[in-house]
Amino acid sequence: TSPTTRVGLMHIGVFILLLLSGERNFGVRLNKPYSVRVPMDIPVFTGTHADLLIIVFHKIITSGHQRLQPLFDCLLTIVVNVSPYLKSLSMVAANKLLHLLEAFSTTWFLFTASQNHHLVFFLLEVFNNIIQYQFDGNSNLVYAIIRKRNVFHQLANLPTDPAAIQKALQKKKKSTEPISRTNSQEGVSMEGSRPAAPAEPGTLKTSLIATPGTVIATPGTV
C-alpha cells in the first residue's frame, strides 16, 4: 500500500471515530478491558479500549508526519467527546495525555500559529471532564496531573509581552520537530510490532493545519 493510500485510510478511520464519539454508548463501551494483542508499535499496557485509543492517538500525533497534522484537532476532539465516560485510565494513557499538554503548551508552540492554542483547550477540557464526571476511578490521571503541575503553572504564567514571546520563538527557531517522543515514556513496544517509519526530511512544519468544521459533541450531562 502506498503512503498516500495509508494516509487516506487513516483520515477515513479518524472521521468514522469522530462520528462514533458523539454517541454515548461508544464512550461507555470504551471502558471494556483490552485483551486482544494486535501487533502494534505502542507501549505494552494493561487497561481498556479507551487506553488503547489514547495511546494510538499519541503515537499518531508524535509521529512527525506532515500529512497527519490536519487530523490533530479531530483526534483530540474524539478524546474530548468520550472523556466524560472514561472510568479508569491506565498510567500509560494518563502520561500520554500529559505529554501532549506539555508539548502543546510551550510558549514556542503556542505562538507559532494562531490556531495552536485549540489543542491545549481540547486537552484541558479532557482533564476537566474526567475529573468532574469520573474522578473516583481516575487516580492515575490525577497523580499524573499533580506530578506535572509545573506544566499547568507555566501555562498560567505565559508571557504576554512581545519581547518575551519573540525570545521564546527565537530560542526554538532551529528546532524542526514540534513534539519530541524522547520524554514520552514509551517503554517496551507490543510483541510483534514494527517501528513506525520516520518522517521524510523536509516534511515537518512548525504549525498545525486546523480541521474546518470540527464539532465537539460532548454531552452536557452524564
Contacts in CASP RR format, 6 or more apart in sequence:
PFRMAT RR
TARGET T0000
AUTHOR 0000-0000-0000
METHOD contacts of the structure
MODEL  1
TSPTTRVGLMHIGVFILLLLSGERNFGVRLNKPYSVRVPMDIPVFTGTHA
DLLIIVFHKIITSGHQRLQPLFDCLLTIVVNVSPYLKSLSMVAANKLLHL
LEAFSTTWFLFTASQNHHLVFFLLEVFNNIIQYQFDGNSNLVYAIIRKRN
VFHQLANLPTDPAAIQKALQKKKKSTEPISRTNSQEGVSMEGSRPAAPAE
PGTLKTSLIATPGTVIATPGTV
1 9 0 8 1.000
7 65 0 8 1.000
7 67 0 8 1.000
7 68 0 8 1.000
10 60 0 8 1.000
10 68 0 8 1.000
10 71 0 8 1.000
11 71 0 8 1.000
14 71 0 8 1.000
14 74 0 8 1.000
14 75 0 8 1.000
14 78 0 8 1.000
15 74 0 8 1.000
17 53 0 8 1.000
17 78 0 8 1.000
18 74 0 8 1.000
18 77 0 8 1.000
18 78 0 8 1.000
18 81 0 8 1.000
18 214 0 8 1.000
20 26 0 8 1.000
21 27 0 8 1.000
21 77 0 8 1.000
21 78 0 8 1.000
21 81 0 8 1.000
21 82 0 8 1.000
21 217 0 8 1.000
22 81 0 8 1.000
22 217 0 8 1.000
24 85 0 8 1.000
24 219 0 8 1.000
26 82 0 8 1.000
27 50 0 8 1.000
27 81 0 8 1.000
27 82 0 8 1.000
27 85 0 8 1.000
27 86 0 8 1.000
28 85 0 8 1.000
29 49 0 8 1.000
30 48 0 8 1.000
30 49 0 8 1.000
30 50 0 8 1.000
30 53 0 8 1.000
30 82 0 8 1.000
30 85 0 8 1.000
30 86 0 8 1.000
31 48 0 8 1.000
31 49 0 8 1.000
31 50 0 8 1.000
31 85 0 8 1.000
31 86 0 8 1.000
31 87 0 8 1.000
31 88 0 8 1.000
32 48 0 8 1.000
32 49 0 8 1.000
33 47 0 8 1.000
33 48 0 8 1.000
33 49 0 8 1.000
34 47 0 8 1.000
34 48 0 8 1.000
34 49 0 8 1.000
34 51 0 8 1.000
34 52 0 8 1.000
37 190 0 8 1.000
37 191 0 8 1.000
38 190 0 8 1.000
39 190 0 8 1.000
39 191 0 8 1.000
39 192 0 8 1.000
39 193 0 8 1.000
39 194 0 8 1.000
40 56 0 8 1.000
40 189 0 8 1.000
40 190 0 8 1.000
40 193 0 8 1.000
41 59 0 8 1.000
41 189 0 8 1.000
41 190 0 8 1.000
41 193 0 8 1.000
41 194 0 8 1.000
41 195 0 8 1.000
41 196 0 8 1.000
42 52 0 8 1.000
42 55 0 8 1.000
42 56 0 8 1.000
42 59 0 8 1.000
42 189 0 8 1.000
42 190 0 8 1.000
42 193 0 8 1.000
43 55 0 8 1.000
43 92 0 8 1.000
43 185 0 8 1.000
43 186 0 8 1.000
43 187 0 8 1.000
43 188 0 8 1.000
43 189 0 8 1.000
43 190 0 8 1.000
44 187 0 8 1.000
44 188 0 8 1.000
44 189 0 8 1.000
44 190 0 8 1.000
44 191 0 8 1.000
45 51 0 8 1.000
45 52 0 8 1.000
45 55 0 8 1.000
45 90 0 8 1.000
45 92 0 8 1.000
45 93 0 8 1.000
46 90 0 8 1.000
47 88 0 8 1.000
47 90 0 8 1.000
47 93 0 8 1.000
48 86 0 8 1.000
48 87 0 8 1.000
48 88 0 8 1.000
48 90 0 8 1.000
50 82 0 8 1.000
50 86 0 8 1.000
50 89 0 8 1.000
50 93 0 8 1.000
51 89 0 8 1.000
51 90 0 8 1.000
51 92 0 8 1.000
51 93 0 8 1.000
53 78 0 8 1.000
53 79 0 8 1.000
53 82 0 8 1.000
54 79 0 8 1.000
54 89 0 8 1.000
54 93 0 8 1.000
54 96 0 8 1.000
54 97 0 8 1.000
55 92 0 8 1.000
55 93 0 8 1.000
55 96 0 8 1.000
57 75 0 8 1.000
57 76 0 8 1.000
57 78 0 8 1.000
57 79 0 8 1.000
58 96 0 8 1.000
58 97 0 8 1.000
58 99 0 8 1.000
58 100 0 8 1.000
58 184 0 8 1.000
59 196 0 8 1.000
60 68 0 8 1.000
60 71 0 8 1.000
60 75 0 8 1.000
61 68 0 8 1.000
61 72 0 8 1.000
61 75 0 8 1.000
61 100 0 8 1.000
61 179 0 8 1.000
62 103 0 8 1.000
62 179 0 8 1.000
62 180 0 8 1.000
62 181 0 8 1.000
62 184 0 8 1.000
63 196 0 8 1.000
63 199 0 8 1.000
64 177 0 8 1.000
64 179 0 8 1.000
64 199 0 8 1.000
64 203 0 8 1.000
64 204 0 8 1.000
65 199 0 8 1.000
65 203 0 8 1.000
66 199 0 8 1.000
66 203 0 8 1.000
66 204 0 8 1.000
66 205 0 8 1.000
67 203 0 8 1.000
69 205 0 8 1.000
69 208 0 8 1.000
69 209 0 8 1.000
70 208 0 8 1.000
70 209 0 8 1.000
70 210 0 8 1.000
70 211 0 8 1.000
71 211 0 8 1.000
72 119 0 8 1.000
72 208 0 8 1.000
72 211 0 8 1.000
73 118 0 8 1.000
73 119 0 8 1.000
73 122 0 8 1.000
73 208 0 8 1.000
73 210 0 8 1.000
73 211 0 8 1.000
73 214 0 8 1.000
74 211 0 8 1.000
74 214 0 8 1.000
76 100 0 8 1.000
76 119 0 8 1.000
76 122 0 8 1.000
76 123 0 8 1.000
76 126 0 8 1.000
77 122 0 8 1.000
77 214 0 8 1.000
77 215 0 8 1.000
77 216 0 8 1.000
79 97 0 8 1.000
79 122 0 8 1.000
79 126 0 8 1.000
80 122 0 8 1.000
80 125 0 8 1.000
80 126 0 8 1.000
80 129 0 8 1.000
80 216 0 8 1.000
80 218 0 8 1.000
81 216 0 8 1.000
81 217 0 8 1.000
81 218 0 8 1.000
83 125 0 8 1.000
83 126 0 8 1.000
83 129 0 8 1.000
83 130 0 8 1.000
83 218 0 8 1.000
84 129 0 8 1.000
84 130 0 8 1.000
84 132 0 8 1.000
84 133 0 8 1.000
84 134 0 8 1.000
84 218 0 8 1.000
84 219 0 8 1.000
84 220 0 8 1.000
84 222 0 8 1.000
85 133 0 8 1.000
85 134 0 8 1.000
85 222 0 8 1.000
86 130 0 8 1.000
86 134 0 8 1.000
86 138 0 8 1.000
87 134 0 8 1.000
87 137 0 8 1.000
87 138 0 8 1.000
88 134 0 8 1.000
88 137 0 8 1.000
88 138 0 8 1.000
88 140 0 8 1.000
89 97 0 8 1.000
89 130 0 8 1.000
89 138 0 8 1.000
89 140 0 8 1.000
89 141 0 8 1.000
90 140 0 8 1.000
91 140 0 8 1.000
91 143 0 8 1.000
91 144 0 8 1.000
92 185 0 8 1.000
93 140 0 8 1.000
94 138 0 8 1.000
94 140 0 8 1.000
94 141 0 8 1.000
94 143 0 8 1.000
94 144 0 8 1.000
95 144 0 8 1.000
95 184 0 8 1.000
95 185 0 8 1.000
96 184 0 8 1.000
97 123 0 8 1.000
97 126 0 8 1.000
97 127 0 8 1.000
97 141 0 8 1.000
97 144 0 8 1.000
98 144 0 8 1.000
98 145 0 8 1.000
98 147 0 8 1.000
98 148 0 8 1.000
98 151 0 8 1.000
99 183 0 8 1.000
99 184 0 8 1.000
99 185 0 8 1.000
100 119 0 8 1.000
100 123 0 8 1.000
100 179 0 8 1.000
101 120 0 8 1.000
101 123 0 8 1.000
101 124 0 8 1.000
101 148 0 8 1.000
101 151 0 8 1.000
102 148 0 8 1.000
102 151 0 8 1.000
102 183 0 8 1.000
103 109 0 8 1.000
103 178 0 8 1.000
103 179 0 8 1.000
103 180 0 8 1.000
104 110 0 8 1.000
104 116 0 8 1.000
104 119 0 8 1.000
104 120 0 8 1.000
104 123 0 8 1.000
104 179 0 8 1.000
105 120 0 8 1.000
105 151 0 8 1.000
105 154 0 8 1.000
105 155 0 8 1.000
106 168 0 8 1.000
106 172 0 8 1.000
107 158 0 8 1.000
107 159 0 8 1.000
107 164 0 8 1.000
107 165 0 8 1.000
107 168 0 8 1.000
108 168 0 8 1.000
108 169 0 8 1.000
108 171 0 8 1.000
108 172 0 8 1.000
108 175 0 8 1.000
109 116 0 8 1.000
109 178 0 8 1.000
110 116 0 8 1.000
110 117 0 8 1.000
110 120 0 8 1.000
110 158 0 8 1.000
111 165 0 8 1.000
111 168 0 8 1.000
111 169 0 8 1.000
112 169 0 8 1.000
112 178 0 8 1.000
112 206 0 8 1.000
112 207 0 8 1.000
113 206 0 8 1.000
113 207 0 8 1.000
113 208 0 8 1.000
115 207 0 8 1.000
115 208 0 8 1.000
115 210 0 8 1.000
116 207 0 8 1.000
116 208 0 8 1.000
118 210 0 8 1.000
119 208 0 8 1.000
120 155 0 8 1.000
122 216 0 8 1.000
125 216 0 8 1.000
125 218 0 8 1.000
127 141 0 8 1.000
127 145 0 8 1.000
129 218 0 8 1.000
130 138 0 8 1.000
130 141 0 8 1.000
131 138 0 8 1.000
131 141 0 8 1.000
131 142 0 8 1.000
133 222 0 8 1.000
135 142 0 8 1.000
145 152 0 8 1.000
159 165 0 8 1.000
159 168 0 8 1.000
176 202 0 8 1.000
176 204 0 8 1.000
176 206 0 8 1.000
177 204 0 8 1.000
178 204 0 8 1.000
178 206 0 8 1.000
178 208 0 8 1.000
189 195 0 8 1.000
END
